[in-house]
């Protein structure tokens, strides 16, 4: 017993010393941590404490405006005052409901958009009603299996689900109050949202401003209304999100990373979207200061914000309207003749071949069911068409790049007879086979010349009734498409607009597809791609990215354009990989298309009535459509690519008129000539 007692007495001080040592160690760790926080990392924790007691609120500034090439306003931002609501962390649903009721007496609401969920939210904002609804819930909708309360958010969702919105019979007045409440309730803590109402009168704005404590969180802010001039450019200019709708859901995450707020209005299409960051402007930043308990103290303005930048376009709206009128006039003429019954419209794009500036981009859309005509500028860069022989300049390029021809080589224009295919003729073969050069192949628009080059790409130089080795088909198509792409055909042009079409390039094809593609009867392109192609020919082989915006300008306090801040510079995408001599042969061919003296010259109509020298390539693509009766109607796409003047070109134009039933139509020739005449005459005035 004595031994055990001695052992026990020995262990007590040993344990005591161990506990004491552990306490000392913990104290030393605590002292070291405090030293680290207060001495070594003092600035970090002071900043953290300061930011914990401050919350930032951002508000958008007035959006920048858009002007045409002559400085005429196309899209204006009309300033207006709007009601805003800043939600503090202490505000309850019941308080929001009372504020909404008071605000309703000061504003007008003509139309509202109220969901069933919003009606139920408004109903449950009354604390007594909410308590009763929760108490009536089944126990498993309120409590866990252990008898503890479920999370408040889960209980609320169960309460929402238990209420039948159809049983809540509110008056129209009460529904409008519920609409105001739902907007306020959607604002997160320490955020500010716009409360959508009818436009405020001066008297209403004054009453709201004087509301003070009776309208907690409610204030007036400067906003704007987007006002667009009626023109054919409207489609290209795009739209912005509505007041109250804020960021598009599918892009919200990206915008938030850039510093946007959820309630910011942004460009949602075309130029408004493409130049969103320039047009948006810098935001008003306010700071909410909290006390040590996290309660609201005051709000201070940190940054006043700045109006967005202005855009100046490369397009003169007078020229754009003139092109649109030309298209409409000739399309209506063809409709009256019965030639355009099955045509979906007519499109034109004009570019500056050296800078890539878009001079005009428009179209007339024909509704095949109703017959209604409307402006369709977007179709010029989104709709695709079979181009026909206009692409033959690019096909010659494939011939030179792959050794199929050398220089202005002469080939025999003859019927091409291949096993398993219909005979391929040039339109003038009825006069007999003849020797023609590369330049003449463009002037006369020889299919035979192009097909013989394509056969060489297939490693199958032409011999009557020969069979083609299919193993070379993919390689040959890739070579041909590579050369076409050097001019912008089948690839993105690089225009400063979203959602550009790259054309339609089928992935399944045969050797016959390679042959027909050589004269523009397989791949499909947009009118804009054809314009970039001819602009590349006009400037000697540089593919320039087209652009609609000439520059970004500072906002002017008087509502004018302001001073230039950033010029949109010419961007060269690539250079066509042929010699200057070979490019000059294409240019000579384009000149001969219009000015050649042969009876086989294909574009003489372009020279009739022209006020300047025009170079061009015409194209007729054989197509067909199915009528409402299910019959097949033979039609043609009558297309032209052109530039002028032939020396030192100032304008490059592409015109596409699809599905014309006049199989000998040259209406696109006349349209192209008139567009060029209009441009030259306006430049001279």
C-alpha positions in Angstrom: 0.0 0.0 0.0 2.8 2.4 0.9 4.5 1.7 -2.4 1.3 2.6 -4.3 0.9 5.8 -2.3 4.5 6.9 -3.0 3.9 6.2 -6.7 0.7 8.2 -6.7 2.4 11.1 -4.9 5.2 11.0 -7.5 2.9 11.1 -10.5 0.9 14.2 -9.4 3.7 16.8 -9.7 4.9 15.1 -13.0 1.5 15.6 -14.5 1.3 19.1 -13.1 4.6 20.1 -14.7 3.4 18.6 -18.0 0.2 20.6 -18.0 2.1 23.7 -17.0 4.6 23.2 -19.8 1.8 22.8 -22.3 0.1 26.0 -21.1 3.3 27.9 -21.4 3.8 26.6 -25.0 0.3 27.6 -25.9 0.9 31.1 -24.4 4.1 31.5 -26.4 2.3 30.5 -29.6 -0.4 33.0 -28.8 2.1 35.8 -28.2 4.0 34.9 -31.4 0.7 35.0 -33.4 -0.2 38.4 -31.9 3.3 39.7 -32.7 2.9 38.4 -36.2 -0.5 40.2 -36.6 0.4 43.4 -34.8 4.0 43.9 -35.9 4.9 41.9 -39.0 1.5 42.0 -40.8 -0.1 45.0 -39.2 -1.1 46.8 -42.5 -2.8 43.7 -43.9 -5.1 43.3 -40.9 -5.8 47.0 -40.6 -6.9 47.0 -44.2 -9.0 43.9 -43.6 -10.8 45.5 -40.7 -11.4 48.6 -42.7 -12.9 46.8 -45.7 -15.1 44.6 -43.4 -16.8 47.8 -42.3 -17.2 49.1 -45.8 -19.4 47.9 -48.7 -19.1 49.2 -52.3 -22.1 50.0 -54.4 -21.6 50.6 -58.2 -24.0 52.5 -60.5 -23.7 52.8 -64.3 -23.0 56.1 -66.0 -24.8 57.4 -69.1 -23.9 55.2 -72.2 -21.9 56.6 -75.0 -23.5 57.4 -78.4 -23.0 56.3 -82.0 -22.5 58.6 -85.0 -22.2 58.1 -88.7 -19.1 59.0 -90.8 -20.3 62.6 -91.2 -20.8 63.0 -87.5 -24.6 62.6 -87.6 -26.0 60.9 -84.5 -27.5 57.5 -85.0 -27.9 56.3 -81.4 -28.4 58.8 -78.6 -28.6 58.3 -74.8 -31.3 60.5 -73.5 -30.7 61.3 -69.8 -33.5 60.7 -67.3 -34.0 60.3 -63.6 -35.0 56.9 -62.2 -35.9 55.4 -58.8 -33.2 53.3 -57.2 -33.2 51.2 -54.1 -30.2 50.4 -51.9 -30.8 47.4 -49.6 -29.2 47.4 -46.2 -28.6 44.1 -44.3 -31.1 45.0 -41.6 -34.1 45.5 -43.8 -36.9 43.0 -43.4 -39.5 41.9 -46.0 -42.2 43.7 -44.0 -40.2 46.9 -44.1 -39.8 46.5 -47.9 -43.5 46.0 -48.3 -44.3 49.2 -46.4 -41.8 51.1 -48.5 -43.3 49.7 -51.7 -46.8 50.9 -50.6 -45.5 54.5 -49.9 -43.5 54.6 -53.2 -46.6 53.5 -55.1 -48.4 56.7 -54.1 -45.6 58.7 -55.7 -45.1 57.0 -59.1 -47.0 55.7 -62.1 -47.0 52.2 -63.3 -48.8 51.6 -66.7 -47.8 48.0 -67.3 -46.2 45.4 -65.0 -44.7 41.9 -65.3 -45.5 39.9 -62.2 -44.9 36.2 -61.8 -46.8 33.8 -59.5 -43.7 33.4 -57.4 -43.5 37.2 -56.9 -47.1 37.3 -55.8 -46.5 34.6 -53.2 -43.3 36.4 -52.0 -45.3 39.6 -51.5 -48.0 37.6 -49.6 -45.4 36.1 -47.2 -43.7 39.5 -46.6 -46.3 40.0 -43.8 -44.6 38.4 -40.7 -47.9 37.3 -39.1 -49.0 35.6 -42.3 -45.6 33.9 -42.7 -45.8 32.6 -39.2 -49.2 31.1 -39.7 -48.1 29.5 -43.0 -45.0 28.0 -41.4 -47.0 26.6 -38.5 -49.4 24.9 -40.8 -46.6 23.1 -42.6 -46.2 19.3 -42.0 -43.5 18.6 -39.4 -41.1 17.2 -42.0 -41.3 20.5 -43.9 -40.2 22.4 -40.7 -38.1 20.0 -38.7 -35.2 17.5 -39.2 -35.4 13.9 -38.2 -33.8 14.9 -34.8 -36.5 17.5 -34.1 -34.4 20.5 -34.9 -35.5 23.3 -37.1 -34.6 23.1 -40.8 -32.5 26.0 -42.3 -34.6 29.1 -42.6 -34.1 29.2 -46.4 -35.4 25.6 -46.7 -38.4 26.4 -44.5 -39.2 29.5 -46.7 -39.1 27.4 -49.9 -41.5 24.9 -48.3 -43.7 27.8 -47.3 -43.7 29.2 -50.9 -44.6 25.7 -52.3 -47.5 25.4 -49.9 -49.2 28.6 -51.1 -51.6 28.5 -54.1 -51.0 31.8 -55.9 -54.3 31.5 -57.7 -56.1 31.8 -54.4 -54.5 35.2 -53.8 -57.0 37.7 -55.3 -55.2 41.0 -55.3 -56.6 44.2 -56.9 -54.7 45.8 -59.8 -53.5 48.4 -57.4 -52.1 45.8 -55.0 -50.5 43.9 -57.8 -48.6 47.1 -58.8 -47.4 47.5 -55.2 -46.3 43.8 -55.3 -44.4 44.6 -58.5 -42.5 47.4 -56.8 -41.9 45.1 -53.8 -40.6 42.2 -56.0 -38.0 44.6 -57.6 -36.8 45.8 -54.2 -36.7 42.2 -52.9 -34.5 41.1 -55.8 -31.8 43.5 -54.7 -29.0 41.9 -52.7 -27.7 43.3 -49.4 -25.5 46.4 -50.0 -26.4 46.5 -53.7 -28.4 49.1 -55.6 -31.0 48.3 -58.2 -33.2 50.4 -60.5 -36.9 50.2 -59.7 -38.8 50.2 -63.0 -41.6 52.8 -63.1 -43.1 55.0 -65.7 -41.0 58.1 -66.6 -40.9 60.4 -63.6 -42.4 63.9 -63.8 -40.5 66.8 -62.2 -43.1 66.8 -59.4 -42.7 63.1 -58.7 -38.9 63.4 -58.6 -39.1 66.2 -56.1 -41.5 64.3 -53.8 -39.2 61.2 -53.9 -36.2 63.3 -53.2 -37.9 64.8 -50.2 -39.1 61.4 -48.9 -36.1 61.0 -46.7 -36.6 58.5 -43.8 -40.1 57.6 -44.9 -38.7 55.9 -48.0 -35.6 54.0 -46.6 -33.2 52.9 -49.3 -35.1 54.8 -52.0 -33.3 57.6 -53.9 -33.0 59.1 -57.4 -30.3 58.3 -59.9 -29.3 59.4 -63.3 -30.1 56.9 -66.1 -30.7 57.0 -69.8 -33.0 55.9 -72.6 -31.5 54.6 -75.8 -32.9 56.5 -78.8 -32.1 55.2 -82.3 -32.5 57.2 -85.6 -34.7 55.3 -88.1 -32.3 54.0 -90.8 -31.2 50.9 -92.5 -28.3 50.8 -90.1 -30.6 50.0 -87.2 -30.0 46.2 -87.4 -26.2 46.6 -87.4 -26.3 49.0 -84.4 -27.8 46.4 -82.0 -29.7 46.7 -78.7 -29.0 47.0 -75.0 -30.6 45.1 -72.2 -33.8 46.6 -70.7 -34.0 48.7 -67.5 -34.3 46.2 -64.7 -33.2 43.1 -66.6 -29.5 43.8 -66.2 -26.8 41.3 -67.3 -27.7 38.5 -69.7 -27.8 35.3 -67.6 -25.5 33.3 -69.9 -22.8 36.0 -69.8 -23.2 37.3 -66.2 -20.2 35.5 -64.8 -17.8 37.0 -67.4 -19.2 40.5 -66.9 -19.0 40.3 -63.1 -15.3 39.4 -63.4 -14.8 42.6 -65.4 -16.3 44.7 -62.5 -19.9 44.9 -63.8 -22.9 44.8 -61.4 -25.8 42.4 -61.9 -28.2 45.3 -62.6 -26.0 46.9 -65.3 -27.5 47.4 -68.7 -25.2 46.1 -71.5 -25.1 45.7 -75.2 -26.7 42.4 -76.2 -26.3 42.4 -80.0 -24.1 43.7 -82.8 -22.2 46.9 -82.4 -23.7 47.7 -79.0 -22.3 44.3 -77.8 -19.0 44.4 -79.8 -18.0 47.8 -78.4 -19.6 47.3 -74.9 -16.6 48.3 -72.9 -16.1 51.5 -74.8 -19.8 52.5 -74.7 -20.4 51.5 -71.1 -18.4 54.3 -69.4 -16.9 54.3 -65.9 -19.3 53.5 -63.0 -20.3 55.7 -60.1 -18.9 54.1 -56.9 -20.4 54.7 -53.5 -19.3 53.3 -50.2 -21.6 52.1 -47.4 -20.0 52.5 -44.0 -20.9 50.1 -41.2 -20.4 50.3 -37.5 -18.5 47.7 -35.4 -21.7 45.6 -35.2 -22.2 45.6 -39.0 -25.1 48.1 -38.9 -25.5 50.9 -41.5 -23.9 54.3 -40.7 -23.8 56.3 -43.9 -23.1 56.3 -47.7 -20.3 58.3 -49.4 -19.6 58.8 -53.1 -16.1 57.6 -53.9 -16.1 58.1 -57.7 -18.6 60.2 -59.7 -18.3 58.1 -62.8 -17.9 59.2 -66.4 -20.1 59.0 -69.5 -19.2 56.2 -72.0 -17.2 56.8 -75.1 -18.7 57.6 -78.5 -18.3 55.6 -81.7 -18.0 57.1 -85.1 -18.8 54.7 -88.0 -17.1 54.3 -91.4 -20.6 54.5 -93.0 -22.1 57.7 -94.4 -25.8 57.2 -93.6 -26.7 59.0 -96.9 -24.8 56.6 -99.0 -26.1 53.6 -97.0 -29.7 54.9 -97.6 -28.9 55.4 -101.3 -27.7 51.8 -101.7 -30.7 50.5 -99.9 -33.0 52.5 -102.3 -31.1 51.1 -105.3 -31.6 47.6 -104.1 -35.3 48.1 -103.3 -36.0 49.8 -106.7 -34.5 47.0 -108.8 -35.9 44.2 -106.6 -39.4 45.7 -106.9 -38.9 45.9 -110.7 -38.0 42.2 -110.8 -41.0 41.4 -108.6 -43.3 43.2 -111.0 -41.8 41.2 -113.9 -42.4 38.0 -112.0 -38.7 37.2 -111.9 -38.2 37.6 -108.1 -41.1 35.5 -106.9 -38.9 32.9 -105.4 -36.0 35.2 -104.4 -35.4 35.8 -100.7 -34.0 39.3 -101.4 -31.0 41.2 -102.6 -27.8 42.2 -100.7 -24.9 44.5 -101.2 -21.6 45.4 -99.4 -19.2 48.2 -100.3 -15.7 48.4 -98.7 -12.8 50.8 -99.0 -10.2 48.3 -100.5 -7.2 49.9 -98.8 -8.5 50.5 -95.2 -11.2 47.9 -94.9 -13.8 50.6 -93.9 -17.3 49.4 -94.5 -18.9 52.0 -96.8 -22.3 50.4 -97.0 -23.8 47.0 -95.9 -27.4 46.4 -96.5 -30.0 44.2 -98.1 -33.7 43.9 -98.9 -35.4 40.9 -97.4 -38.3 39.4 -99.3 -40.8 37.3 -97.2 -41.7 34.5 -99.5 -45.0 33.9 -97.7 -46.3 37.4 -97.3 -44.4 39.2 -100.0 -43.4 41.9 -97.6 -40.1 43.7 -98.2 -38.0 45.0 -95.3 -34.4 46.2 -94.7 -32.0 43.4 -93.8 -28.5 44.7 -93.2 -27.6 41.7 -91.1 -28.3 39.3 -93.9 -25.3 40.7 -95.8 -22.9 39.0 -93.3 -25.0 36.1 -92.0 -26.8 34.7 -95.0 -24.9 32.5 -97.4 -25.3 32.0 -101.2 -23.9 30.0 -104.1 -21.5 32.5 -105.6 -21.0 31.3 -109.2 -18.2 32.5 -111.5 -17.3 35.5 -109.4 -14.7 33.3 -107.6 -12.7 32.5 -110.7 -10.0 35.0 -109.8 -9.3 33.0 -106.6 -9.4 29.8 -108.6 -6.6 31.1 -110.9 -4.7 31.7 -107.7 -5.0 28.0 -106.8 -3.7 27.1 -110.2 -0.6 29.3 -109.9 0.1 28.3 -106.3 0.0 24.6 -107.1 1.7 24.7 -110.5 -1.4 23.9 -112.5 -0.8 26.9 -114.8 2.1 29.3 -115.3 1.5 33.0 -115.9 -1.0 33.8 -118.5 -1.0 30.3 -119.8 -3.1 29.3 -122.8 -5.5 26.3 -122.5 -8.0 24.9 -124.9 -11.5 25.9 -123.8 -13.4 22.6 -124.7 -16.2 20.5 -123.4 -15.0 18.4 -120.4 -16.2 14.8 -120.7 -15.6 12.7 -117.6 -16.8 9.2 -116.7 -19.9 9.5 -114.4 -20.5 13.2 -114.9 -22.5 15.4 -117.2 -20.5 17.3 -119.8 -19.0 20.6 -118.5 -19.2 23.4 -121.0 -18.4 27.0 -121.1 -21.4 29.1 -122.1 -19.7 30.0 -125.4 -18.5 26.5 -126.3 -21.3 26.3 -128.9 -19.0 28.4 -131.1 -16.4 25.7 -131.0 -13.3 24.9 -128.9 -10.7 27.7 -128.8 -7.4 28.5 -127.1 -7.8 31.2 -124.4 -5.4 32.7 -121.8 -5.9 33.1 -118.1 -7.0 36.7 -118.6 -9.5 35.6 -121.3 -10.8 32.9 -119.0 -11.9 35.6 -116.6 -13.2 37.9 -119.4 -15.3 35.1 -121.0 -15.9 33.3 -117.7 -14.7 29.9 -118.9 -15.7 26.9 -116.8 -13.6 24.7 -118.9 -10.4 26.5 -118.0 -11.1 26.3 -114.3 -12.0 22.7 -114.4 -8.8 21.8 -116.2 -6.8 23.5 -113.4 -8.9 21.6 -110.8 -8.2 18.3 -112.6 -4.5 19.1 -112.3 -5.0 19.5 -108.5 -6.5 16.0 -108.6 -3.3 14.8 -110.3 -5.4 13.9 -113.3 -4.6 16.3 -116.3 -7.6 16.3 -118.6 -8.2 13.5 -121.1 -11.6 12.7 -122.5 -13.7 10.1 -120.6 -10.9 9.5 -118.1 -11.7 8.1 -114.6 -10.5 10.1 -111.6 -8.6 8.6 -108.6 -10.7 9.4 -105.6 -7.7 9.2 -103.3 -6.7 12.7 -104.3 -10.1 14.4 -103.7 -9.5 15.6 -100.2 -6.1 16.9 -101.0 -7.3 18.8 -104.1 -10.3 20.3 -102.2 -8.0 21.5 -99.4 -5.6 23.1 -101.9 -8.5 24.9 -103.6 -10.1 26.0 -100.4 -6.8 27.3 -99.1 -6.4 29.6 -102.0 -10.1 30.8 -101.8 -9.6 31.5 -98.1 -6.6 33.8 -98.8 -9.2 36.2 -100.2 -11.7 35.6 -97.3 -13.9 33.0 -98.9 -15.0 30.3 -96.5 -13.3 32.0 -93.4 -14.2 34.8 -91.1 -13.5 38.2 -92.5 -12.6 39.7 -89.1 -15.4 42.3 -89.1 -16.1 44.0 -85.8 -19.4 42.4 -85.3 -20.4 39.2 -83.4 -21.8 36.0 -84.9 -20.3 36.4 -88.4 -21.0 33.4 -90.7 -18.0 31.7 -92.3 -20.1 30.4 -95.2 -21.2 26.9 -95.8 -18.4 24.5 -96.8 -19.8 20.9 -97.0 -17.5 18.3 -95.3 -18.6 15.5 -97.6 -17.8 15.7 -101.3 -16.6 13.9 -104.4 -14.1 14.7 -107.2 -17.1 16.3 -109.0 -17.5 18.7 -106.1 -13.8 19.9 -106.5 -14.6 20.6 -110.2 -17.8 22.5 -109.6 -16.2 24.4 -106.7 -13.6 25.7 -109.1 -16.3 27.8 -110.9 -18.3 28.6 -107.8 -21.0 26.0 -107.7 -20.4 24.2 -104.5 -19.3 26.2 -101.4 -21.6 29.0 -100.2 -20.4 32.5 -99.1 -21.8 35.7 -97.6 -22.0 38.9 -99.5 -19.4 40.4 -97.1 -17.0 37.6 -97.9 -17.4 38.3 -101.6 -16.7 42.0 -100.9 -13.5 41.2 -99.0 -12.5 39.0 -101.9 -12.8 41.7 -104.5 -11.3 44.3 -102.2 -8.2 42.0 -102.0 -8.0 41.9 -105.7 -8.4 45.7 -105.9 -5.6 46.5 -103.5 -3.1 44.0 -105.0 -3.5 41.0 -102.8 -3.8 42.3 -99.1 -6.7 40.8 -97.2 -7.9 43.6 -95.0 -10.2 43.1 -92.0 -13.4 45.1 -92.6 -14.6 47.4 -89.8 -17.7 49.5 -89.2 -16.2 51.7 -86.6 -13.7 54.4 -87.6 -12.8 55.5 -84.1 -13.6 55.8 -80.5 -14.2 59.4 -79.3 -14.5 61.2 -76.0 -18.0 62.2 -75.0 -18.8 65.9 -75.6 -20.6 67.9 -73.0 -22.7 69.5 -75.7 -23.9 66.1 -77.1 -21.5 66.2 -80.1 -18.9 63.7 -81.2 -16.0 64.9 -79.1 -12.3 64.4 -79.7 -10.7 61.3 -81.1 -9.3 58.9 -78.5 -8.6 55.7 -80.4 -8.5 55.2 -84.2 -9.5 51.8 -85.5 -6.4 51.0 -87.6 -6.2 49.0 -90.8 -5.5 45.4 -90.0 -3.9 43.2 -92.7 -4.9 39.6 -92.2 -2.7 38.0 -94.8 -1.3 38.5 -98.3 -2.2 36.3 -101.2 0.8 34.1 -102.0 1.2 34.9 -105.7 3.5 37.3 -107.5 2.7 40.9 -108.5 2.6 39.8 -112.1 0.1 37.1 -111.4 -2.1 39.4 -109.4 -2.0 41.9 -112.2 -3.3 39.2 -114.6 -6.4 38.8 -112.3 -6.8 42.6 -112.4 -6.4 42.7 -116.2 -9.0 39.9 -116.4 -11.5 41.9 -114.2 -10.9 45.0 -116.3 -11.5 43.0 -119.5 -14.8 41.6 -118.1 -16.2 45.1 -118.3 -14.2 46.7 -121.1 -13.3 43.8 -123.4 -14.2 44.1 -127.0 -15.0 40.4 -127.7 -18.5 39.1 -128.2 -17.8 36.7 -125.4 -17.1 39.5 -122.9 -19.4 38.9 -119.9 -19.7 42.3 -118.0 -20.2 44.9 -120.7 -23.5 46.1 -119.0 -21.5 47.4 -116.1 -19.8 49.9 -118.5 -23.1 51.2 -119.9 -23.8 54.5 -118.1 -20.9 54.2 -115.7 -19.3 57.5 -114.7 -15.9 55.9 -113.9 -13.9 52.9 -115.0 -15.1 49.7 -113.4 -13.3 46.3 -113.1 -15.4 43.3 -112.1 -16.2 39.6 -112.3 -19.7 38.5 -112.9 -21.3 35.3 -111.9 -24.3 33.2 -112.6 -24.9 30.3 -110.2 -27.5 27.7 -111.4 -29.8 27.0 -108.5 -33.4 25.8 -108.1 -36.2 26.1 -105.5 -39.2 24.0 -104.6 -42.5 25.8 -105.2 -45.5 25.6 -102.8 -47.0 23.0 -105.2 -43.9 20.9 -104.7 -42.5 21.5 -108.2 -38.8 22.3 -108.9 -38.3 25.8 -110.4 -35.0 26.5 -112.1 -33.5 29.8 -110.9 -30.1 31.6 -110.9 -28.1 33.6 -108.5 -27.0 36.6 -110.5 -23.9 38.1 -108.7 -21.2 40.7 -109.2 -18.0 41.6 -107.5 -16.4 44.9 -108.7 -14.1 47.8 -107.8 -13.7 51.3 -109.1 -12.0 53.3 -110.5 -10.0 50.5 -112.1 -6.8 52.5 -111.3 -6.4 53.5 -107.7 -9.7 51.9 -106.6 -11.7 53.7 -103.9 -14.6 51.3 -103.6 -15.1 47.5 -103.8 -18.6 46.2 -104.1 -20.3 42.8 -104.0 -24.0 42.3 -105.0 -25.9 39.1 -104.6 -29.4 38.6 -106.1 -30.4 34.9 -105.5 -33.1 32.8 -107.1 -34.1 34.9 -110.1 -36.2 33.0 -112.6 -35.0 35.1 -115.6 -32.1 32.7 -116.5 -30.5 35.4 -118.6 -30.8 38.1 -116.0 -28.0 40.6 -115.4 -29.9 42.8 -112.9 -27.0 42.6 -110.4 -24.8 44.3 -113.1 -27.0 47.3 -113.2 -27.3 47.5 -109.4 -23.5 47.4 -109.0 -23.0 50.1 -111.6 -25.6 52.4 -109.9 -24.0 51.8 -106.4 -20.5 52.8 -107.8 -22.0 55.8 -109.7 -23.7 57.0 -106.4 -20.5 56.7 -104.5 -18.3 58.5 -107.0 -20.9 61.3 -107.4 -21.2 61.8 -103.6 -17.4 61.9 -103.3 -17.2 64.6 -105.9 -19.8 66.8 -104.2 
